[in-house]
Amino acid sequence: MTEQTIQDSSALGGWRKSSYSGPEGGSCVEVLDGYQAGVPVRDSKASNGPALVFSAVGWAAFVVAVKAGDLRS
């Protein structure tokens, strides 16, 4: 599956904030579970903005890499 974009992510309900996002705001992402086409991901500060939709396999690999500390900024 190629990446897709949802132009107005506010049209979808059920977003949840990443457990890695701090309570003070800052750099936060939200994901939507149960979306048939993949895993939508958006910036929590732009709830009316776009969301990228990743394949479930691709998103799972990304989460594993983040938890393992394999990604550098």
N, C-alpha and C positions, 0 to 999 in steps of 0.2 A: 504494500500500500504506500502510495506517496503521501507526503504531508498535505494536509488540507488546512484551510483557514475558515473560521467562522467570523464573519465581519462584525456582528453585534452579539457579543457573548451574553449580554443581559437577557436575551431572548430565551435562554436556558436556565432552569432552576436547579438547585442542588449542589452548587459549588462548595468545595471545602478548602480551607486554607492548609497549606503544607505544614506538616509538623515541624519542619526545619525553620519556619518563619517565626520570628520573635514577636512578643506581644506589643512591642513599641512601634510596630509598623515597619517602615523601611522596605527592604527588598523582599517582597512576598509574592508567592505564586499560589494560584488556586487550581485545583483539578476537579474534573467532573466524572464521577463514577457512573457506569452503566450506559454510556453513550455507545451505540451500536457500531459506529464507524471507527472507533478508536478511543484515545484518551485526550480530551480537550484540556489545554493548559492556557491560563491567562494571567496577566498582571493584576493583582488584587486592587491596585490603585486605579485601574482603568476598567471598571466593571462594565462599561458600555463599549469598550474597545474590542479588538479582535482576540481570538483565541486560536492557537495552533492545535491541530489534531494529529497526534502521533499514533503509530501502530502500538498495540498493547505490548508486543515483544520489544519494540524500540524503547518505549517508556520504561518497561521493567529493567532493561539493560542500563538505562540512564540512572535509575534509582539505585541499582546495585553499585554502580561506579561512584555515585555521590556518597553513599554510606561507607564505601571502602576507602574513600579519600583519594581516589584515582584521578580526579579532575583538579586542575590548577587554574586559578584565576589570573 
